[in-house]
Amino acid sequence: MNDPLSLPGGHWVVPGNRWDLVPDEPRPPATVTVVVPHYRQQAQLDRLLEALTLQTHPASLLQVVIADDGSPTPPDVGAYRDRLDLTVVRQADHGFRAAAARNLGASAADGEILCFLDADTVPEPAYVENATRLPAAVPDALTVGRRRHADLTGWDPTDLRAWFSEGADAPPELTEPGWLRDAYAGSRDLLDADRRSYRFIISAVMTCARSLFDEVGRFEESFTSYGGEDWEFAHRAFDAGAVFAHVRDAVAWHDGPDWAERTGEDRQDKNLEAMALAPLVTDPAARTHGVVYAVPQTVAIVDTTDHSAASLLVTVGSLVTSGDTQVWISGPDAAALRAQWGDVDARIHVGVPENTRRSRFVVEVRGRVRLGPGSLDRLIDLVDSTDVGRVVVGAQDAPALTLTTSRSAARARRWAGTLDVDTDDLADDLFGTAVVGPADVDISDVELHPRLAW
């Protein structure tokens, strides 16, 4: 595993998900904006704001933006104007729009780091300091704090201050969701994050650099009911090269039980969430029903050089039958070659894709090849088992096929200019490349004029 690479300003680019390799060295605290989505939660908001006045992070570097989702009465923050740098932004009440509210709040942020906290949480005094430490050092980092649960019924800001600052009794603690606790323990606080770890990033206690948030594309505002927008954002961020970490000492207390725990039994709501996520999340577990979505897991680009219409048909056909894959055929004669097929397959396109970043993989084919049943799955399994960013099939200087993760490509694109290095070389340094022989993954050559007749 390579060492982390130094960036200007005391920042670092780490290989893979290895945030543990970041040098433990003092650095000045960053400017932070806490973004709080809010809807008719005045008592809970008062407790949150009180908790923010107790933070160990320097008050001069802390901004708080309340993003109100159309409450009938605007949130009252007058009691905290002289203790916090406060901004209130509002949007009209068009139903549950927490994702849009978070985006609205982020748009008003001045801080380098965005710290998302739901209004029904109260962060412990070191929360902001601990949650922002890694994103301040690693701009690719997307961190999730530890959300614990307590019964705060009847508690006011004075009670909260007594608990955090004067050693008074804590409120009754409620059960912590086992699915999250076990996930963090099993992944060493997401150090061992994989393609499915997006499920363990919850927006109620999420922190990242504002630059990463903007580059990833912010929260998807089509989510208009509870749940889903954090999974979709985290999934997209992972494919954009984000580094996942669970910060267990960044503790925020949620007021009440985990009423929306995703392992619950409200099947109708869970189905609605699943159907909203499936078009946007290319996790195979989300797509077990056989339908085709606009965003495929794998984008394949086939160079038509040295192809006949028949050989191209064989190559492309072996790709589109390889699971959740769409194919673009590229070359000056691509349209003419495809016209000879007479097909109407919507999974096949002429030209080059405009944007592959929501897909997990990009496959580039430069020869006349046929993928056997399961060939693409073998390549994907190799990526998952080794965490490499690219697999080369054939000679590395003239491969017949390459499979590249969007994750490795995105992180390399982000920093290659700053580091003044080649993008492919940087991706290789950060994630590595595996080279396999065609026969090892059941990929074979195709004749210029293969037999198609029956």
Secondary structure as UniProt FT lines:
FT   STRAND          5..7
FT   HELIX           8..10
FT   STRAND          11..13
FT   TURN            16..17
FT   HELIX           19..21
FT   STRAND          32..38
FT   HELIX           42..53
FT   HELIX           59..61
FT   STRAND          62..68
FT   HELIX           78..80
FT   TURN            81..83
FT   STRAND          85..90
FT   HELIX           98..107
FT   STRAND          113..117
FT   TURN            119..120
FT   STRAND          121..123
FT   TURN            125..126
FT   HELIX           127..137
FT   TURN            139..140
FT   STRAND          141..150
FT   TURN            153..154
FT   HELIX           157..165
FT   HELIX           178..186
FT   TURN            187..192
FT   TURN            195..196
FT   HELIX           197..200
FT   TURN            203..204
FT   STRAND          205..209
FT   HELIX           210..216
FT   TURN            221..222
FT   HELIX           229..239
FT   TURN            240..241
FT   STRAND          243..255
FT   TURN            259..260
FT   TURN            262..263
FT   HELIX           267..277
FT   TURN            278..280
FT   HELIX           284..286
FT   STRAND          298..303
FT   TURN            305..306
FT   HELIX           309..320
FT   STRAND          325..330
FT   TURN            332..333
FT   HELIX           334..339
FT   TURN            340..341
FT   TURN            346..347
FT   STRAND          348..350
FT   TURN            357..358
FT   STRAND          361..365
FT   STRAND          369..371
FT   TURN            373..374
FT   HELIX           375..386
FT   STRAND          390..395
FT   TURN            396..397
FT   STRAND          398..405
FT   HELIX           406..419
FT   HELIX           423..431
FT   STRAND          433..436
FT   HELIX           438..441
FT   STRAND          443..445
//
